[in-house]
Amino acid sequence: MPSIYGILVIVIGLLVLHGSFRGAVYAMAVFSLFAMTLALSLGTIGIMPAQLFLVFFALRAFNLAGGKGIGDALSMEKPGFWLLCTCVWGVAGAVILPRLFQGATLVFPVDRSVTGVAVLQPLGPVSGNLSQAIYLIGDLVVYACMYVFLKYRGAYRVLANAIFLLTILDVSAGVIDFVTHAAGLDVMSVIKTAQYADLSGEELGGLVRITGTFAETSAFSSFTLPLFVFCLNLWLLDYRAKLSGALAIATGTLLLMSTSGTAYVGLAIYMCVQVVSRPGRVSAGAVARQQRMWIIAACAGVLGTLYVILFMPGVAKTLTDFVDATVMNKAGSSSGIERMSWNTQGVTNFIDTYGVGVGLGSIRASSFLVVVLANLGAVGVICYGMFIGKALLSPVSAHYPPTERAVCHAARHGMIATLIVASLAAGVFELGATFYLFAAAASALSQRAPRRAPRRQEWATPRMQGRAPGVVSRIREP
């Protein structure tokens, strides 16, 4: 039976089916925030709001464009084709490989029956094979359907506004979590109904570890950093600068306050990416904004450091100890040692299976890179790598409107940020619906000049066929 949250998702889904596709995009983005909220229980498998709403999301896309529209998103020349290849290989491997290589290597399994500390077990079928295969199919559906929606006029603006709304809710949840903990209350437990280990309310160095709607601060940081990056890049491109700038400041502040080593290292790595980023290709004014950002950040950092060292030596020592605990000494902690052993064993599993992989969902690791390598093997690495590469590096025609190009640029950086934090801490292949919303936006604009979007199941009309090449035109939703 669905929970009260599941009933709410179903009601919203039914409304979306009879309304604009805009509602579907907003709802999918918002529901991705509630990763700890149980919407529906199928035996031992818990269905979260975003996964339940995916049914209505897919139906809305099919009603708009039909099977041909969704098929276009996965055609051979598109990045979606390689995601489809990854999905086929991953689902087939989840069924076949744990049985083919059963007992051939030891693994740290993704299994609901295993509680407490993970221990090495002989390779074999586990519940993670089923759950991760379902998640991967869902990710493919999210990508293909969002790709369909982005063919309609104003869809990029809708996606940007949906991510803004998601960011506002994420910031609100983080602030509520921080304030209620200081007051000795536990408000967020109302929406944390899934049967996962909940590490909310922990402290480090006297500071509360912000978890928001998630189980632990690392998950909160991994979700929030891409939102920060998305908003920051839209501010650089002067897209709704007041709102995007304010949200970038709010999410950045929460990341700094989160006490998460994943947040700090992820921020540092992404800022190295931002140094070599070229937003001036999208908007000429972005270069000046980027320069001002670096100057202000550098001045504030130097002045703040000098002030703390000279006038607040006690605070300086506390901050130094705090950084040591969260970043420098993290690898030497019991948690760090355990996670490194997962990664080491994952590489061993890849070698033991001759590069084929142990099957999607068979093992857990502590880095997305190791997860892909060990679970999907060399074939999966190539297919998923091609998907990421084509989504991030495909040229975009300058004939597209500035709004679409700005959101596409920000979405690509959101993908990069997600991959950075996932490479630092992700234990399974699932990256979340937000990543695939970003991926669709990153790859839906082509090098060729834009063409008219389909009207229902028609991909070309006589008027469209007679239109001169290079003309920018997107129809409104039928």
KOLTIZA-411379 format. One line per 2 residues: number of its first residue (from 0); for each residue x, y, z of C-alpha. Coordinates in nm, 4 decimals. Layout:
NUM	X:Y:Z; ...
This chain:
0	0.0000:0.0000:0.0000; 0.1211:0.3519:-0.0713
2	0.2054:0.5788:0.2182; 0.0559:0.9252:0.2565
4	0.3492:1.0523:0.0511; 0.2795:0.7920:-0.2154
6	-0.0842:0.9009:-0.2360; 0.0333:1.2607:-0.2793
8	0.2660:1.1549:-0.5620; -0.0157:0.9653:-0.7356
10	-0.2520:1.2634:-0.7110; 0.0098:1.5000:-0.8532
12	0.0916:1.2474:-1.1241; -0.2739:1.2269:-1.2329
14	-0.2913:1.6052:-1.2481; 0.0249:1.6154:-1.4582
16	-0.1210:1.3703:-1.7100; -0.4005:1.6164:-1.7842
18	-0.1871:1.9296:-1.7693; 0.1222:2.0839:-1.9190
20	0.4528:1.9015:-1.9446; 0.5887:2.1842:-1.7283
22	0.4243:2.0304:-1.4241; 0.5955:1.6990:-1.4966
24	0.9395:1.8622:-1.5050; 0.8779:2.0554:-1.1828
26	0.7462:1.7470:-1.0021; 1.0321:1.5191:-1.1121
28	1.2908:1.7734:-0.9975; 1.1236:1.8289:-0.6591
30	1.0591:1.4623:-0.5862; 1.4282:1.3831:-0.6401
32	1.4958:1.5684:-0.3142; 1.3084:1.3129:-0.1045
34	1.5486:1.0204:-0.1253; 1.4650:0.9076:0.2294
36	1.0859:0.9217:0.1957; 0.9018:0.5960:0.1369
38	0.6179:0.6340:-0.1144; 0.5344:0.2693:-0.1790
40	0.6513:-0.0621:-0.0382; 0.6727:-0.3742:-0.2545
42	0.7736:-0.6440:-0.0119; 1.1316:-0.5680:0.0859
44	1.1742:-0.3097:-0.1926; 1.1006:0.0529:-0.1069
46	0.9825:0.2891:-0.3834; 1.0730:0.6554:-0.3354
48	0.8626:0.9491:-0.4642; 1.0782:1.0161:-0.7721
50	1.0664:0.6494:-0.8723; 0.6895:0.6313:-0.8309
52	0.6332:0.9552:-1.0211; 0.8469:0.8234:-1.3066
54	0.5424:0.6299:-1.4332; 0.3481:0.9527:-1.4861
56	0.6583:1.1312:-1.6197; 0.6989:0.8670:-1.8898
58	0.3299:0.8638:-1.9788; 0.3291:1.2415:-2.0224
60	0.6266:1.2252:-2.2579; 0.4688:0.9396:-2.4559
62	0.1428:1.1344:-2.4894; 0.3332:1.4315:-2.6300
64	0.5704:1.2654:-2.8742; 0.4798:0.8991:-2.8950
66	0.7283:0.6161:-2.9238; 0.9032:0.7815:-3.2170
68	0.9821:1.0893:-3.0079; 1.1354:0.8843:-2.7282
70	1.3173:0.6706:-2.9842; 1.4787:0.9831:-3.1305
72	1.6358:1.0568:-2.7914; 1.8040:0.7152:-2.8063
74	1.9011:0.7142:-3.1751; 2.2487:0.6051:-3.2701
76	2.3956:0.9513:-3.3268; 2.2746:1.0805:-2.9881
78	2.4387:1.0377:-2.6444; 2.1267:0.8525:-2.5339
80	2.2223:0.5574:-2.7558; 2.5263:0.4907:-2.5377
82	2.3152:0.5192:-2.2228; 2.0810:0.2640:-2.3785
84	2.3802:0.0355:-2.4469; 2.4901:0.0793:-2.0851
86	2.1400:-0.0092:-1.9672; 2.1159:-0.3227:-2.1831
88	2.4604:-0.4411:-2.0757; 2.3990:-0.3521:-1.7100
90	2.0603:-0.5253:-1.6837; 2.1836:-0.8341:-1.8699
92	2.4970:-0.8421:-1.6549; 2.2944:-0.8108:-1.3343
94	2.1129:-1.1318:-1.4291; 2.3941:-1.3339:-1.5888
96	2.7338:-1.2333:-1.4472; 2.6782:-1.3091:-1.0742
98	2.5776:-1.6610:-1.1781; 2.8455:-1.7005:-1.4443
100	3.1250:-1.6029:-1.2018; 2.9554:-1.7347:-0.8879
102	3.2161:-1.8006:-0.6201; 3.5027:-1.6890:-0.8478
104	3.5859:-1.3834:-0.6344; 3.5022:-1.2276:-0.2981
106	3.2856:-0.9144:-0.2887; 3.1383:-0.6580:-0.0527
108	2.7757:-0.7156:-0.1623; 2.4868:-0.4703:-0.2007
110	2.2365:-0.6881:-0.0164; 1.9409:-0.5941:0.2019
112	1.9902:-0.9091:0.4093; 2.3350:-0.7876:0.5199
114	2.3173:-0.5572:0.8220; 2.5934:-0.3875:1.0150
116	2.9521:-0.3903:0.8913; 2.9974:-0.5180:0.5345
118	3.1982:-0.8409:0.5135; 3.3550:-1.0211:0.2199
120	3.1368:-1.2904:0.0671; 3.1671:-1.5148:-0.2380
122	3.0162:-1.3585:-0.5492; 2.6570:-1.4574:-0.6153
124	2.3126:-1.3107:-0.6920; 2.1966:-1.0534:-0.4339
126	1.9076:-0.8098:-0.3970; 2.1289:-0.5279:-0.5257
128	2.1263:-0.6833:-0.8734; 1.7505:-0.6322:-0.8970
130	1.7321:-0.2882:-0.7357; 2.0243:-0.1373:-0.9290
132	1.8933:-0.2788:-1.2585; 1.5560:-0.1146:-1.1925
134	1.7244:0.2147:-1.1037; 1.9279:0.2061:-1.4257
136	1.6162:0.1491:-1.6356; 1.4523:0.4384:-1.4527
138	1.7511:0.6629:-1.5239; 1.7242:0.5825:-1.8945
140	1.3540:0.6712:-1.8890; 1.4218:1.0020:-1.7089
142	1.6835:1.0966:-1.9663; 1.4740:1.0025:-2.2718
144	1.1571:1.1732:-2.1459; 1.3375:1.4930:-2.0470
146	1.5020:1.4942:-2.3880; 1.1535:1.4825:-2.5437
148	1.0274:1.7705:-2.3301; 1.3278:1.9857:-2.4200
150	1.2183:1.9888:-2.7849; 0.9326:2.2236:-2.6969
152	0.9464:2.5993:-2.6745; 1.0405:2.7312:-2.3335
154	1.1392:2.3886:-2.1982; 1.4925:2.4979:-2.1050
156	1.3498:2.7871:-1.9064; 1.1109:2.5451:-1.7359
158	1.3982:2.3135:-1.6405; 1.6022:2.6034:-1.5001
160	1.3052:2.7191:-1.2911; 1.2462:2.3626:-1.1704
162	1.6083:2.3369:-1.0540; 1.5739:2.6774:-0.8850
164	1.2691:2.5482:-0.6970; 1.4536:2.2299:-0.6050
166	1.7473:2.4364:-0.4769; 1.5195:2.6556:-0.2653
168	1.3654:2.3454:-0.1060; 1.7073:2.1872:-0.0505
170	1.8388:2.5037:0.1170; 1.5244:2.5268:0.3301
172	1.5640:2.1649:0.4413; 1.9291:2.2257:0.5321
174	1.8444:2.5371:0.7351; 1.5560:2.3625:0.9130
176	1.7805:2.0669:0.9943; 2.0497:2.2969:1.1360
178	1.8127:2.5172:1.3389; 1.5956:2.2379:1.4801
180	1.9023:2.0424:1.5889; 2.0269:2.3489:1.7780
182	1.6848:2.3667:1.9430; 1.6932:1.9982:2.0372
184	1.4157:1.8991:1.7952; 1.3979:1.6320:1.5258
186	1.1587:1.7697:1.2658; 1.3094:1.6110:0.9539
188	1.2345:1.2579:1.0748; 0.8770:1.3127:0.9555
190	0.9887:1.2724:0.5948; 1.2688:1.0223:0.6579
192	1.0471:0.7150:0.6542; 1.2565:0.4776:0.4413
194	1.4332:0.1923:0.6182; 1.7878:0.3241:0.5751
196	2.0465:0.3935:0.8423; 1.9787:0.7521:0.9530
198	2.2883:0.9423:1.0715; 2.1093:1.2729:1.1325
200	2.1936:1.4796:1.4387; 2.5627:1.3922:1.4573
202	2.8197:1.6591:1.5444; 3.1822:1.7163:1.4512
204	3.3984:1.9736:1.6245; 3.0916:2.1135:1.8004
206	2.9113:2.1745:1.4699; 2.6035:1.9853:1.3576
208	2.6501:1.7751:1.0451; 2.3802:1.9023:0.8101
210	2.1848:1.6221:0.6423; 1.8685:1.7955:0.5174
212	1.6348:1.5359:0.3692; 1.9119:1.2759:0.3399
214	2.0526:1.0062:0.5642; 2.3982:1.1564:0.6143
216	2.5929:1.4726:0.5466; 2.7896:1.3149:0.2608
218	2.4664:1.2425:0.0707; 2.3414:1.5967:0.1378
220	2.6664:1.7438:0.0056; 2.6686:1.5178:-0.3001
222	2.3180:1.6377:-0.3862; 2.3743:2.0061:-0.3064
224	2.7087:2.0653:-0.4800; 2.5676:2.0166:-0.8354
226	2.2850:2.2587:-0.7508; 2.5429:2.5137:-0.6330
228	2.7399:2.4665:-0.9547; 2.4285:2.4979:-1.1724
230	2.3223:2.8237:-1.0044; 2.6771:2.9628:-1.0045
232	2.7146:2.9111:-1.3786; 2.3778:3.0681:-1.4531
234	2.4860:3.3689:-1.2460; 2.8062:3.3914:-1.4489
236	2.5965:3.3900:-1.7673; 2.3640:3.6587:-1.6243
238	2.0582:3.4343:-1.6386; 1.8166:3.5573:-1.3670
240	2.1284:3.6838:-1.1932; 1.9666:3.7955:-0.8667
242	1.7970:3.4603:-0.8031; 2.0770:3.2368:-0.9305
244	2.3391:3.4397:-0.7422; 2.1432:3.4277:-0.4164
246	2.0932:3.0512:-0.4471; 2.4611:2.9994:-0.5277
248	2.5569:3.1896:-0.2105; 2.3014:2.9974:-0.0008
250	2.4061:2.6519:-0.1240; 2.7753:2.7402:-0.1021
252	2.7313:2.8527:0.2581; 2.5512:2.5304:0.3508
254	2.8260:2.3248:0.1886; 3.0882:2.5062:0.3958
256	2.8818:2.4541:0.7118; 2.7996:2.0900:0.6393
258	3.1236:1.9512:0.7972; 3.1405:1.7100:0.5029
260	3.4803:1.6185:0.3637; 3.3042:1.5293:0.0382
262	3.1766:1.8876:0.0139; 3.5149:2.0455:0.0789
264	3.7159:1.8253:-0.1551; 3.4426:1.8390:-0.4187
266	3.4342:2.2192:-0.4037; 3.8120:2.2387:-0.4348
268	3.8207:2.0075:-0.7369; 3.5321:2.1830:-0.9094
270	3.6930:2.5238:-0.8646; 3.9907:2.3862:-1.0576
272	3.7425:2.2992:-1.3347; 3.5993:2.6506:-1.3172
274	3.9470:2.7967:-1.3698; 3.9677:2.6389:-1.7163
276	3.5984:2.6906:-1.7955; 3.5160:2.9230:-2.0841
278	3.1705:3.0748:-2.0202; 3.2639:3.3557:-2.2596
280	3.1717:3.1214:-2.5453; 2.8108:3.1434:-2.4298
282	2.7957:3.5036:-2.3065; 3.0593:3.7716:-2.3555
284	2.9729:3.9325:-2.0219; 3.0501:3.6084:-1.8368
286	3.4248:3.6669:-1.8624; 3.4070:3.9878:-1.6570
288	3.1789:3.8210:-1.4003; 3.4151:3.5263:-1.3711
290	3.7099:3.7567:-1.3138; 3.5213:3.9542:-1.0476
292	3.4243:3.6289:-0.8761; 3.7873:3.5154:-0.8515
294	3.9091:3.8555:-0.7322; 3.6407:3.8859:-0.4636
296	3.6895:3.5240:-0.3507; 4.0687:3.5638:-0.3320
298	4.0525:3.8934:-0.1399; 3.7908:3.7646:0.1020
300	3.9886:3.4462:0.1612; 4.3172:3.6257:0.2287
302	4.1638:3.8928:0.4519; 3.9586:3.6367:0.6435
304	4.2615:3.4141:0.6979; 4.4789:3.7028:0.8193
306	4.2079:3.8278:1.0552; 4.1568:3.4857:1.2121
308	4.5323:3.4220:1.2520; 4.6075:3.7637:1.4037
310	4.3054:3.8305:1.6213; 4.1407:3.4903:1.6812
312	4.4213:3.2321:1.7335; 4.1885:3.0016:1.9278
314	3.9463:2.9925:1.6372; 4.2361:2.9291:1.3978
316	4.3432:2.6230:1.5977; 3.9855:2.4952:1.6094
318	3.9495:2.5375:1.2328; 4.2812:2.3631:1.1736
320	4.1741:2.0672:1.3867; 3.8399:2.0654:1.2075
322	4.0009:2.0496:0.8610; 4.2322:1.7732:0.9815
324	3.9351:1.5718:1.1052; 3.7185:1.6185:0.7947
326	3.9758:1.6103:0.5148; 4.3400:1.5467:0.6028
328	4.2940:1.2544:0.8408; 3.9808:1.1151:0.6771
330	4.1682:0.8401:0.4945; 4.3243:0.7221:0.8209
332	3.9932:0.6953:1.0053; 3.8111:0.3663:1.0453
334	3.5540:0.4805:0.7893; 3.8282:0.5800:0.5447
336	4.0095:0.2496:0.5849; 3.6867:0.0566:0.5294
338	3.6016:0.2548:0.2147; 3.9504:0.2128:0.0730
340	3.9203:-0.1610:0.1253; 3.5960:-0.1543:-0.0770
342	3.7737:0.0196:-0.3647; 4.0712:-0.2137:-0.3512
344	3.8446:-0.5166:-0.3578; 3.6460:-0.3663:-0.6467
346	3.9598:-0.3445:-0.8589; 4.0415:-0.7021:-0.7570
348	3.6940:-0.8115:-0.8682; 3.7513:-0.6501:-1.2090
350	4.0772:-0.8417:-1.2512; 3.9321:-1.1704:-1.1210
352	3.6532:-1.1568:-1.3804; 3.8995:-1.0844:-1.6646
354	3.7596:-0.7336:-1.7166; 3.4010:-0.8489:-1.7689
356	3.2714:-0.7259:-1.4316; 3.0720:-0.8930:-1.1554
358	2.7331:-0.7616:-1.2656; 2.5453:-0.4429:-1.1842
360	2.4567:-0.4208:-0.8149; 2.6804:-0.7089:-0.7068
362	2.9271:-0.4988:-0.5078; 2.9570:-0.1684:-0.3274
364	3.2586:0.0608:-0.3439; 3.3460:0.4124:-0.2332
366	3.4053:0.5690:-0.5735; 3.1835:0.5843:-0.8784
368	3.4850:0.5086:-1.0980; 3.5432:0.1790:-0.9163
370	3.1695:0.1029:-0.9170; 3.1515:0.1292:-1.2966
372	3.4757:-0.0624:-1.3466; 3.3936:-0.3516:-1.1140
374	3.0202:-0.3816:-1.1827; 3.0069:-0.3214:-1.5574
376	3.3588:-0.4149:-1.6657; 3.5387:-0.2822:-1.9714
378	3.2259:-0.2851:-2.1902; 3.0323:-0.0767:-1.9399
380	3.3204:0.1673:-1.8976; 3.3325:0.2253:-2.2749
382	2.9548:0.2625:-2.3169; 2.9019:0.4911:-2.0195
384	3.2176:0.6862:-2.1004; 3.0866:0.7501:-2.4525
386	2.7560:0.8707:-2.3069; 2.9308:1.1139:-2.0716
388	3.1755:1.2298:-2.3372; 2.9122:1.2984:-2.6039
390	2.6823:1.4728:-2.3557; 2.9579:1.7024:-2.2267
392	3.1616:1.7654:-2.5406; 2.9134:1.7769:-2.8286
394	2.9302:2.1191:-3.0014; 2.6241:2.3432:-2.9731
396	2.5063:2.5646:-3.2568; 2.5327:2.9384:-3.1916
398	2.1888:2.9776:-3.3517; 2.0131:2.8588:-3.0378
400	1.8619:3.1275:-2.8125; 2.0889:3.2543:-2.5305
402	1.8606:3.1058:-2.2615; 1.8900:2.7542:-2.4015
404	2.2661:2.7788:-2.4433; 2.3067:2.9157:-2.0888
406	2.1027:2.6370:-1.9294; 2.2838:2.3776:-2.1422
408	2.6209:2.5135:-2.0232; 2.5113:2.5140:-1.6581
410	2.3689:2.1624:-1.6903; 2.7009:2.0346:-1.8247
412	2.8799:2.1803:-1.5261; 2.6142:2.0258:-1.3002
414	2.6988:1.6888:-1.4549; 3.0697:1.7464:-1.3934
416	3.0046:1.8364:-1.0285; 2.7932:1.5226:-0.9813
418	3.0666:1.3041:-1.1279; 3.3269:1.4695:-0.9029
420	3.1420:1.4000:-0.5776; 3.0358:1.0544:-0.6989
422	3.3983:0.9690:-0.7727; 3.4799:1.0688:-0.4150
424	3.2088:0.8846:-0.2255; 2.9416:0.7052:-0.4329
426	2.8892:0.3435:-0.3312; 2.6509:0.2325:-0.6076
428	2.5840:0.3120:-0.9743; 2.2680:0.5185:-0.9160
430	2.3405:0.8929:-0.9523; 1.9842:1.0183:-0.9085
432	1.7203:1.1717:-1.1345; 1.8754:1.5197:-1.1197
434	2.1904:1.3998:-1.2952; 1.9916:1.2639:-1.5890
436	1.7812:1.5807:-1.6099; 2.1115:1.7663:-1.6414
438	2.2373:1.5112:-1.8965; 1.9312:1.5593:-2.1168
440	1.9725:1.9370:-2.1077; 2.3439:1.9010:-2.1803
442	2.2885:1.6907:-2.4926; 1.9554:1.8039:-2.6418
444	2.1128:2.0930:-2.8344; 2.3000:1.9824:-3.1456
446	2.5720:2.1310:-3.3611; 2.3191:2.1874:-3.6382
448	2.0811:2.4815:-3.6349; 1.7621:2.4071:-3.4368
450	1.4565:2.2727:-3.6120; 1.0872:2.2834:-3.5346
452	0.9822:2.0402:-3.2629; 0.7286:1.7661:-3.3409
454	0.3584:1.8249:-3.3023; 0.2313:1.5209:-3.1209
456	0.3562:1.2226:-3.3253; 0.4600:1.4151:-3.6365
458	0.8304:1.4851:-3.6642; 0.8030:1.7046:-3.9737
460	0.5274:1.9173:-4.1251; 0.5023:2.0663:-4.4747
462	0.5660:2.4119:-4.3318; 0.8725:2.2843:-4.1465
464	1.0100:2.1118:-4.4554; 0.9994:2.4369:-4.6465
466	1.1703:2.6371:-4.3726; 1.5147:2.7715:-4.4523
468	1.8004:2.6020:-4.2617; 1.9270:2.7832:-3.9564
470	1.5919:2.9347:-3.8606; 1.5339:2.9263:-3.4855
472	1.1835:2.8049:-3.4072; 1.0336:2.5909:-3.1341
474	0.6614:2.5289:-3.1140; 0.4523:2.5583:-2.8080
476	0.3300:2.2436:-2.6396; 0.0317:2.1014:-2.8320
